Every structure is written in structure tokens, then in C-alpha cells.
Amino acid sequence: RRVRIDVVTIFPGYLAPLREALLGRAIEAGLVELGVHDLRDWTHDVHQAVDDSPYGGGPGMVMRPQVWGEALDAVLAAGPARLVVPTPAGRPFTQATAQAWAGEERLVFACGRYEGIDQRVVDSYAARMPVDEVSIGDYVLVGGEVAVMVMVEAVVRLLPGVLGNPVSAQEDSFSDGLLEGPAYTRPVSWRGLDVPEVLRSGNHAAIARWRRDRALERTAARRPDLLDALPEDALDRADRAF
Ligand SMILES: NC(=O)c1ccno1
């Protein structure tokens, strides 16, 4: 099953890293199809204008609906898709979002610049297809391109055949609701710091317990909100003892 991903942007070159390394190999292996489109291909004026000043005044510029409408109509003509618009004003993009989108046949990402895209673009497409305005975090970028790369990577790594070791996608941070704990590899001692004994004990129950304790400790310290969000039965008695 392949996923078709299309990205519309005024900076197509910004998306070039998606063709590198793991994601590049997934594209070459035919697990993912990626199309990057230059929004300005759908302008008709000599200046290739994609934005204009905002009604109601205020700073910055807003991206014009006509250009986006022609671009998205053209890209969506290939078939139904979920339309994703990265914006700081969006719902949070989480691992759960990535899991859900990994099941989609087609994702189309609209990269807004400036103060965003005229709201009627989202409103007109939301009438006939799933449209998600999503944020990758509480900070403002110059445009949606970097957010799209974050989301594409989070989704594509979950597709069957992309990761060499699929189990690791399941055991990610967040998959059990906790942050992942510390990891170690050779040498046993490095700059006076030793690998925790238990990890070399061969006692798998003790190792699992230690790892869970470190995950709980780290989550409590860094993301108490995740602990509060855990379902009631997620923590067993040994966890609570921690
Ligand atoms: N926080 C975000 O997802 C974002 C998208 C564009 N600018 O910021």
C-alpha cells in the first residue's frame, strides 16, 4: 500500500530534504509517492502575486484564495485526499495524528507563508473533504514548509517497510503514553561514566522494570501533563510505587 503525498509551496526547494536518507529510500522503494508543486505555477500575472493586504487592516499579508483554489483543484484532481494546512493556530499534531494519517491513501499539504491563507480556502474544501489545520508546536515559523517536513517524517516512518525494525515504531516515546528513558551502548565506561549495571545483568524482568521506572521518572520531570493524561489502568502497582 503506498501513500501519495503532495505539497504545494512557494519554496519547493525547501522540501528537498524529504528526498534524502530514509524518506528518500522509501520513495525509491515505492512505499511513498511525493509530489512538490510550486504555487506560483497557478498565478497568471507578471509578478506572480500570491498574497495581498488583509481586509480589516493589520500587519503582514494574506495569501490569495484564487491562486490556492486553482492549485489545490489541480492537485486534488488526481483523487480524494486529506488536506493539511500547517498553522500555529491549528490543533496539535501528535503521534496519534501521525498514526491516523499513516492510514490515509493521500495527503495534500498546503504551505502558507505570510500571515496565512485566506480562510475561504479551508472553508471551501472542508465542505467536501477532510481538512486539518494543525500546529506542530506553540511557536511561529516563517512558513508551513518546515512543519510539513516534520509531519511527513512522523507519518512516513510509520508506514510498513520504511523502518528497518518496525517494532521501534511501536515502542516510540508516546506509544505507551510515557517518554522514552535513557539509552546506552558500548563502551561500558566512557569519560568516567558507566552504563547502569542492570542493563548488563541479563535479568530481563529487572531491565524492563528499570526502563519503566526511568520512563516514569523522566515523564514526571519533563511532561507531568502526559502522566495526568494516562488512562486509569495504565499504571500498575509497581508503577505507582515509583
Ligand atoms: N507551529 C506551527 O505548526 C507553524 C506552522 C507555520 N508556522 O508555525
The ligand as an SDF file (V2000), in Angstrom:
LIG
                    3D

  8  8  0  0  0  0  0  0  0  0999 V2000
    3.5480   25.9710   14.7490 N   0  0  0  0  0  0  0  0  0  0  0  0
    3.2820   25.5610   13.5050 C   0  0  0  0  0  0  0  0  0  0  0  0
    2.8550   24.4310   13.2270 O   0  0  0  0  0  0  0  0  0  0  0  0
    3.5150   26.5310   12.4070 C   0  0  0  0  0  0  0  0  0  0  0  0
    3.1970   26.3870   11.0750 C   0  0  0  0  0  0  0  0  0  0  0  0
    3.6020   27.5580   10.4650 C   0  0  0  0  0  0  0  0  0  0  0  0
    4.1260   28.3460   11.4040 N   0  0  0  0  0  0  0  0  0  0  0  0
    4.0960   27.7210   12.6140 O   0  0  0  0  0  0  0  0  0  0  0  0
  1  2  1  0
  2  3  2  0
  2  4  1  0
  4  5  2  0
  4  8  1  0
  5  6  1  0
  6  7  2  0
  7  8  1  0
M  END
$$$$
